[in-house]
Amino acid sequence: MRASESDTIVAIATPLGEGGLSVIRLSGREAIVLADRHFRVGARSDMPLQNAATHTAHFGPFVGASGETLDEVVALVFKEPNSYT
């Protein structure tokens, strides 16, 4: 099945194996909305990534469904039309 231009895609972007860093790529119209469900922008936990400027990096916790911190992450925001995908 081929992805359409309107699909939101989430994929592991690092090779298999052990490492200290993993990259997960979210791409598509709903990518930032999806990330906002679990990512908190550092001390500004009330600021959604949807309000972040394009081409910016944000550090903060990635939280589970119950609000527990699962890991600390860096989210890079690239908004259309000036992004690769």
Secondary structure per residue as TSV (DSSP state, phi and psi in degrees):
chain	resnum	aa	ss	phi	psi
A	1	M	-	360.0	129.8
A	2	R	-	-89.6	143.5
A	3	A	-	-76.9	143.0
A	4	S	-	-97.6	167.6
A	5	E	T	-64.6	-18.8
A	6	S	T	-91.7	-6.2
A	7	D	-	-71.6	148.5
A	8	T	-	-100.9	127.9
A	9	I	E	-117.0	134.3
A	10	V	E	-122.9	126.2
A	11	A	E	-149.6	147.7
A	12	I	E	-70.7	131.2
A	13	A	-	-113.7	8.8
A	14	T	S	-112.1	153.5
A	15	P	-	-67.9	156.8
A	16	L	S	-64.3	152.6
A	17	G	S	126.4	-171.7
A	18	E	-	-92.7	145.2
A	19	G	-	-172.0	164.8
A	20	G	S	-90.2	-2.2
A	21	L	-	-143.9	138.9
A	22	S	-	-127.0	147.1
A	23	V	-	-120.9	127.1
A	24	I	E	-118.3	126.9
A	25	R	E	-105.0	130.9
A	26	L	E	-114.9	130.2
A	27	S	E	-142.0	141.1
A	28	G	S	126.1	174.2
A	29	R	T	-60.0	-32.1
A	30	E	T	-101.2	9.7
A	31	A	H	-60.9	-47.1
A	32	I	H	-70.8	-37.1
A	33	V	H	-61.2	-43.4
A	34	L	H	-63.4	-45.1
A	35	A	H	-62.9	-37.3
A	36	D	H	-62.5	-21.5
A	37	R	T	-67.3	-26.1
A	38	H	T	-129.2	-10.9
A	39	F	B	-103.2	136.9
A	40	R	-	-116.7	131.8
A	41	V	-	-79.5	91.2
A	42	G	T	41.1	-130.9
A	43	A	T	-70.9	-19.0
A	44	R	-	-94.1	60.7
A	45	S	T	-63.2	-11.5
A	46	D	T	-88.8	-8.0
A	47	M	-	-93.7	114.7
A	48	P	-	-76.5	154.4
A	49	L	G	-61.2	-25.3
A	50	Q	G	-58.2	-27.8
A	51	N	G	-91.0	-4.9
A	52	A	S	-74.9	147.3
A	53	A	-	-68.9	153.3
A	54	T	S	-68.8	156.2
A	55	H	S	59.6	43.7
A	56	T	E	-128.0	157.4
A	57	A	E	-115.8	142.0
A	58	H	E	-136.5	130.4
A	59	F	E	-102.0	138.8
A	60	G	E	177.3	179.5
A	61	P	E	-81.1	148.4
A	62	F	E	-103.3	119.8
A	63	V	E	-110.2	150.7
A	64	G	-	-83.0	-176.5
A	65	A	T	-61.3	-30.0
A	66	S	T	-91.7	3.9
A	67	G	S	91.9	0.9
A	68	E	-	-77.0	141.1
A	69	T	E	-72.1	123.4
A	70	L	E	-92.8	-34.1
A	71	D	E	-169.9	166.3
A	72	E	E	-100.8	136.3
A	73	V	E	-136.9	165.5
A	74	V	E	-115.8	123.7
A	75	A	E	-104.8	126.5
A	76	L	E	-102.8	129.1
A	77	V	E	-108.4	122.3
A	78	F	-	-131.2	113.0
A	79	K	-	-102.4	149.9
A	80	E	T	-66.1	152.4
A	81	P	T	-94.6	5.7
A	82	N	S	-102.2	48.1
A	83	S	S	-133.6	163.1
A	84	Y	-	-65.0	-43.5
A	85	T	-	-100.9	360.0
